[in-house]
Structure formats: structure tokens, C-alpha cells
Amino acid sequence: MGRVKLKIKRLENLSGRQVTYSKRRAGILKKTKELSILCDIDILLLMFSPTGKPTLCLGEQRFVSL
């Protein structure tokens, strides 16, 4: 059995939105680091959580929460 394709839309439930952000944040930070290493490039990724807290990723370096 295959996966069901989900329609991408804004989550109305605030707590659900925060949980989804937290789970997906880890994945996108990992992909950012991998891309930086594989392509030997400098990457700057700045994300803001639903509560407004920023997260900064500087390529291969450690992730910084501000």
C-alpha cells in the first residue's frame, strides 16, 4: 500500500503547528549540514518558530539558537 499524498496547508491548531515545526526543523537542519559538506559551500539558514524564536544554522558549524 502506498502513502497518502497530503495537501500542504497552514495548520490552524497552534500546538500542532509547534510540534510539526519542531519535528521538521531537525530534518531541514540535517539536510542543510549535508548539503554544506557534500558541495563544500557556506550556508546560512535562519528560521523563526511559530512563537517567534529564531534558529540560525551556519553550514557545517554547530546550530545556534538565539
Summary of the structure (lengths in Angstrom):
residues: 66
radius of gyration: 14.3
end to end distance: 42.8
largest distance: 42.8
contacts: 131
relative contact order: 0.16
helix: 39%
strand: 20%
